[in-house]
Amino acid sequence: MVATGFVFGSEIVYFFCVEENVFPLGGKIGLSVGAGLLCGLTAVLIHYVGFFVAGFQFGLLSAVAGLILLEQVYHPFTKWIPFGVILGAGILAALVVSVTDHCFILFTALLFILLCACRTARVQVRARTIPSMATITDTRYQRSIDVDA
């Protein structure tokens, strides 16, 4: 529950910091890590909060996966449909996990580990493809840098 609370708190605060663009990058990261630690400790010390956060994150991730699959068949014409589906699935899963405590925590942890493994695999694939590019465009000076030289 520490990991789900930490990730949930830190990503929410980081998204708000990026949207407002008040702090430099180090300030955004420090603020989000601090909020993540606070949310992680709260999730561990108050069990019902931990179950609610774990269930909410499980519902969010499940709804996002469902919407990605649905996108192949149907594209919603407004942004409120995916927003309502994601929020509704998150709250429904949070309530179900809060009521049934330990049964769905296993599924939530499994989904969280699967998501981390997919992110790690995607980063490794991208890291292998970057050095093979012939030129990299530097956007600060609007010039191309030759990598092979």
C-alpha positions as CSV (number, residue, x, y, z in Angstrom):
1,M,0.0,0.0,0.0
2,V,3.0,2.3,0.4
3,A,3.8,2.1,-3.3
4,T,0.3,2.8,-4.5
5,G,-0.1,5.7,-2.1
6,F,3.3,7.1,-3.0
7,V,2.7,6.8,-6.8
8,F,-0.8,8.2,-6.6
9,G,0.1,11.2,-4.4
10,S,3.3,12.0,-6.3
11,E,1.7,11.8,-9.8
12,I,-1.3,13.9,-8.8
13,V,0.9,16.7,-7.3
14,Y,3.4,16.5,-10.2
15,F,0.6,16.9,-12.8
16,F,-0.7,20.0,-10.9
17,C,2.9,21.4,-10.7
18,V,3.4,20.9,-14.5
19,E,0.1,22.5,-15.3
20,E,0.7,25.6,-13.2
21,N,4.4,25.8,-14.1
22,V,5.4,27.8,-11.0
23,F,8.4,25.9,-9.8
24,P,11.6,24.8,-11.6
25,L,12.0,21.1,-12.4
26,G,13.8,20.3,-9.1
27,G,11.1,22.0,-7.1
28,K,8.3,20.1,-9.0
29,I,10.1,16.8,-8.3
30,G,10.8,17.6,-4.7
31,L,7.3,18.7,-4.0
32,S,5.8,15.6,-5.7
33,V,8.1,13.2,-3.8
34,G,7.2,14.9,-0.5
35,A,3.5,14.6,-1.2
36,G,4.0,11.1,-2.4
37,L,5.7,10.1,0.9
38,L,2.9,11.8,2.8
39,C,0.3,9.9,0.9
40,G,2.2,6.6,1.1
41,L,2.5,7.0,4.9
42,T,-1.2,7.9,5.2
43,A,-2.1,4.9,3.1
44,V,-0.2,2.6,5.4
45,L,-1.2,4.0,8.7
46,I,-4.9,4.4,8.0
47,H,-5.9,1.1,6.4
48,Y,-9.2,2.3,5.0
49,V,-7.5,5.2,3.2
50,G,-4.9,2.7,1.8
51,F,-7.6,0.4,0.5
52,F,-9.5,3.3,-1.0
53,V,-6.4,4.6,-2.8
54,A,-5.4,1.2,-4.0
55,G,-8.9,0.5,-5.3
56,F,-9.2,3.9,-6.9
57,Q,-5.9,3.4,-8.7
58,F,-7.0,0.0,-9.8
59,G,-10.2,1.4,-11.2
60,L,-8.4,4.2,-13.0
61,L,-5.9,1.9,-14.6
62,S,-8.6,-0.6,-15.6
63,A,-10.8,2.1,-17.1
64,V,-7.8,3.5,-19.1
65,A,-7.0,0.1,-20.4
66,G,-10.7,-0.4,-21.4
67,L,-10.8,3.0,-23.1
68,I,-7.7,2.2,-25.1
69,L,-9.3,-1.0,-26.3
70,L,-12.6,0.8,-27.0
71,E,-10.7,3.4,-29.1
72,Q,-10.2,0.8,-31.7
73,V,-13.9,0.6,-32.3
74,Y,-15.5,3.9,-31.2
75,H,-14.1,7.4,-30.7
76,P,-16.0,9.5,-28.2
77,F,-17.0,12.9,-29.5
78,T,-16.5,14.7,-26.3
79,K,-13.8,14.6,-23.6
80,W,-16.4,14.2,-20.8
81,I,-17.3,10.6,-21.7
82,P,-13.8,9.2,-21.0
83,F,-13.4,11.5,-18.0
84,G,-16.7,10.2,-16.5
85,V,-15.9,6.6,-17.3
86,I,-12.4,6.9,-15.7
87,L,-13.7,8.7,-12.6
88,G,-16.8,6.4,-12.2
89,A,-14.7,3.2,-12.5
90,G,-12.2,4.6,-10.0
91,I,-14.8,5.4,-7.4
92,L,-16.6,2.1,-8.0
93,A,-13.4,0.0,-7.7
94,A,-12.4,2.0,-4.6
95,L,-15.7,1.3,-2.9
96,V,-15.5,-2.4,-3.8
97,V,-12.0,-2.7,-2.5
98,S,-12.9,-0.9,0.7
99,V,-15.7,-3.3,1.4
100,T,-13.9,-6.5,0.5
101,D,-10.5,-5.4,1.9
102,H,-7.9,-8.1,1.0
103,C,-9.4,-9.8,-2.0
104,F,-8.9,-7.1,-4.6
105,I,-5.6,-5.9,-3.1
106,L,-3.9,-8.8,-4.9
107,F,-5.4,-7.7,-8.2
108,T,-4.4,-4.1,-7.6
109,A,-0.8,-5.0,-6.7
110,L,-0.6,-7.3,-9.8
111,L,-1.9,-4.5,-12.1
112,F,0.6,-2.0,-10.5
113,I,3.5,-4.4,-11.0
114,L,2.4,-5.1,-14.6
115,L,2.2,-1.4,-15.3
116,C,5.7,-0.8,-13.9
117,A,7.1,-3.7,-16.0
118,C,5.5,-2.3,-19.1
119,R,6.9,1.2,-18.5
120,T,10.4,-0.3,-17.8
121,A,10.3,-2.3,-21.0
122,R,9.2,0.7,-23.0
123,V,12.0,2.8,-21.6
124,Q,14.6,0.2,-22.5
125,V,13.3,0.0,-26.1
126,R,13.4,3.7,-26.5
127,A,16.9,3.9,-25.0
128,R,18.2,1.4,-27.6
129,T,16.7,3.3,-30.5
130,I,18.1,6.8,-29.6
131,P,21.8,6.3,-30.4
132,S,21.0,4.9,-33.8
133,M,19.7,8.2,-35.1
134,A,22.0,10.1,-37.5
135,T,21.1,13.6,-36.4
136,I,19.5,15.1,-33.3
137,T,17.8,18.5,-33.6
138,D,18.7,20.9,-30.8
139,T,15.6,23.0,-30.3
140,R,17.3,25.7,-28.2
141,Y,19.5,26.9,-31.0
142,Q,17.5,25.5,-34.0
143,R,20.4,23.6,-35.5
144,S,21.2,20.0,-36.2
145,I,24.0,18.2,-34.4
146,D,25.7,15.4,-36.3
147,V,26.0,12.3,-34.0
148,D,28.3,10.2,-36.2
149,A,31.1,12.8,-36.4
